[in-house]
Amino acid sequence: MSTVFDINSLARENIRKLIPYMSARRLGGNGDIWLNANEYPIAPDFQLTENTLNRYPECQPATVIQRYANYAGLKPEQVLVSRGADESIELLTRVFCEPGRDAVLFCPPTYGMYSVSAETFGIEQKKLPAGTNWQPDITAIENNLDHVKLIYICSPNNPTGNLIDPTTLRQILELSRNRAIVAIDEAYIEFCPQHTSTRWLQDYPHLVILRTLSKAFALAGLRCGFTLASADIIALMLKVIAPYPLATPVADIAAQALTETGIRTMRNRVAEIVSNRSYLQQELNKLTLVENVFPSETNYILVKFTDAEIVFKTLWEQGIILRDQRKQLGLENCLRITVGSQNECEQLVSAINALSSQTQQIKETEHP
Ligand SMILES: Cc1ncc(COP(=O)(O)O)c(C=O)c1O
C-alpha cells in the first residue's frame, strides 16, 4: 500500500509558511460597487493598433519608454517598464537582496507587497512602525540599518493616504547613502504630482521611484508599471527581468495612454476624483458611525468607524465592497474606501447613513 506523498514537502520552507497577498480580486465579494482596490471606476476606451502577435514583443518597448521618460522629465535610460509596479518590487528584491544575509526595511501600516516579496525570496524584514501622522521614525531607521539593502517608503502611503514629509525623505536618503537602495513608491503620485521625488534622482544614485498606470491612468487591468532610477540601477534590473515582460497589446495601449491626449485625459480624471473625494470626506464626517476621516492625497480615504466590522459586513452584503484594514498595525476599526464615481460616492454615503440610523434606533430601544 503506497502512502500519499505530500507535494508540499518539496516546496521551500518559506513558501510553505507564506500567507499570500490578499489582492482585492482574491478576496472575492459580489459587488456592484467596487471600492476596495483603488481603481478608476470607469473603463477607458482603447483600440489595439499592433497586429504582430506572431512576433515576440520588445523587452522594453522604445515608444513606451520614451513617452514615459518625457512624462516624468527623465532620460529613457532612467526608465524601466514592467508588469505593474509589483513586478518592480520583485525585481528590486532579486537584484539587491541576498537570502539569509540582507534585509528589507519598511514602516507599517503600508503596502503589503513589500513584505510578501521579501518573504517569497527568504529575505529578512525589518518592520519599523510609523510614528505620529504615519511618518517614518528616523531614529528607529538609523538604529536598524544593519544588513538593510532595500528601504521602501510609500508616498503617498497606502492605506493611510498621507505624504511622507520631504525632510524625512531627505534624511532617509542621507542615512542610506552608499549602503542601501531607497525605493519611493509613487503609485498614487498623479493625485498630488507636485510632491514627486524625481528631481532628487540626480542627487541620490541609490534612489528608485516606483510608478504605475493602474491608478490615475485607469489601467489596472493592463498590468503596466515603471521604475525610475539611475541608468546603472535600471541596467541591473534588466539583467533579471523576464525576456518578454510586456505583451504586445499591453505596450500598444500603454503607448497610447502616454500620448499628450492620454495624459490630458488622465489629469481630467484626477480632477474628477479629487472633487468626489472632497464630497465624500465632507459627507462621511457628518455620519455618527464615523469616528475619523483621515486626510488623503490619493484616490482613497482611510476612515475610522465606531464599529468597522458592522459597516464592512453590512455594505458587503449590499454589494458595496470596501477594504478592511483592521488587521494592519495601528488601524483598529479602519476601512479604506476608494473614491469612485459621484454616483458610487452617493450610494456609499446613503448606505452608511441608513446603517447609522438603524444603529441609533437599536441603541434607543435598548436604553430608552
Ligand atoms: C502603493 C502601491 N504600490 C504598488 C502597487 C502595485 O501597482 P501595480 O498595479 O502597478 O502592480 C499598488 C497597488 O495597489 C499600490 O497601492
The ligand as a Gaussian input file, in Angstrom:
#p B3LYP/6-31G(d) Opt

LIG

0 1
 C        1.366000      51.578000      -3.025000
 C        1.226000      50.643000      -4.159000
 N        2.313000      50.279000      -4.829000
 C        2.253000      49.425000      -5.853000
 C        1.034000      48.908000      -6.254000
 C        1.023000      47.921000      -7.388000
 O        0.764000      48.554000      -8.574000
 P        0.618000      47.718000      -9.940000
 O       -0.845000      47.571000     -10.194000
 O        1.289000      48.597000     -10.951000
 O        1.324000      46.424000      -9.753000
 C       -0.130000      49.270000      -5.590000
 C       -1.413000      48.689000      -5.992000
 O       -2.410000      48.804000      -5.357000
 C       -0.031000      50.161000      -4.506000
 O       -1.100000      50.515000      -3.814000

